Amino acid sequence: MAKISSPTETERCIESLIAVFQRYAGKDGNNFKLSKSEFRSFMNTELAAFTKNQKDPGVLDRMMKKLDLNSDGQLDFQEFLNLIGGLAVACHDSFLKGTPLVKHP
């Protein structure tokens, strides 16, 4: 019988992204998409350091609109991953420049 290996770090990260998406999606009806209020809840909870540092109250609405590629007023998992990927690139670029992206109190 073949031994089943434990998930790799990358596999665990993917599982975590799926779990986080599913934690927020569906409260407003569609389990496969984030509504505007679900997106706000996600941002204010999971990316609180980012949202707290924003001076512009409309930034989340503009982000949602830009991420919503099919203009249905919701974010599907692919659109959500575009956000995560963009943030990962910004963090990586910041790391390469040696400057912190978010200042923690």
C-alpha positions in Angstrom: 0.0 0.0 0.0 1.4 3.4 -1.0 2.0 5.9 1.8 0.1 9.1 1.4 2.3 12.1 2.0 1.2 15.1 3.8 0.4 18.2 1.8 3.3 20.4 0.7 3.5 24.0 1.8 2.2 25.2 -1.5 -0.7 22.8 -1.4 -1.5 24.0 2.1 -1.5 27.6 0.9 -3.9 26.8 -1.9 -6.2 25.0 0.5 -6.0 28.1 2.8 -7.0 30.5 0.0 -9.9 28.3 -0.9 -11.0 28.1 2.7 -10.8 31.8 3.2 -12.8 32.5 0.0 -15.5 30.0 1.1 -15.6 31.5 4.6 -16.7 34.9 3.2 -18.7 33.8 0.1 -22.3 32.8 0.4 -23.5 34.9 3.3 -25.5 36.9 0.7 -26.7 33.9 -1.2 -24.2 32.7 -3.8 -21.6 30.3 -2.3 -19.3 30.7 -5.3 -19.0 34.5 -5.3 -18.2 37.4 -3.0 -20.8 40.1 -3.0 -19.8 43.7 -2.3 -20.5 43.4 1.4 -18.7 40.0 1.6 -15.7 41.6 -0.2 -15.7 44.5 2.4 -15.9 42.0 5.2 -13.0 40.0 3.8 -10.9 43.1 3.3 -11.7 44.6 6.7 -10.9 41.3 8.5 -8.2 39.5 6.5 -6.4 42.6 5.2 -7.2 45.0 8.0 -3.7 46.6 8.0 -4.3 47.6 4.3 -7.8 49.0 4.8 -7.0 50.9 8.0 -4.2 52.7 6.2 -6.5 53.9 3.5 -7.5 57.6 3.6 -9.9 57.3 0.7 -13.3 55.8 1.8 -14.0 54.8 -1.8 -10.9 52.7 -2.3 -12.7 49.3 -1.7 -15.5 50.1 -4.1 -13.0 51.0 -6.8 -11.0 47.9 -6.1 -14.1 45.7 -6.3 -15.1 47.4 -9.6 -11.6 46.8 -11.1 -11.4 43.2 -9.9 -15.0 42.4 -11.2 -13.9 41.6 -14.7 -17.3 40.3 -15.9 -19.1 43.3 -14.3 -21.7 41.2 -12.4 -21.2 43.0 -9.1 -19.5 40.1 -7.4 -16.1 38.4 -7.3 -15.8 34.8 -8.4 -12.8 32.8 -7.2 -10.7 33.7 -10.3 -11.3 37.4 -9.7 -10.5 36.9 -6.0 -7.2 35.3 -7.0 -6.4 38.3 -9.1 -6.5 40.4 -5.9 -4.4 37.9 -4.0 -1.9 37.6 -6.8 -1.6 41.4 -7.1 -1.0 41.7 -3.4 1.6 39.0 -3.5 3.4 40.7 -6.3 3.3 44.1 -4.4 4.6 42.4 -1.2 7.4 40.6 -3.2 8.4 43.9 -4.9 8.5 45.6 -1.5 10.6 42.8 -0.1 13.1 43.1 -3.0 13.4 46.9 -2.4 13.9 46.2 1.3 11.0 48.5 2.4 8.1 47.4 4.5 4.7 47.4 2.6 2.6 47.9 5.7 3.7 49.5 8.9 2.4 47.6 12.0 1.7 49.6 15.1 
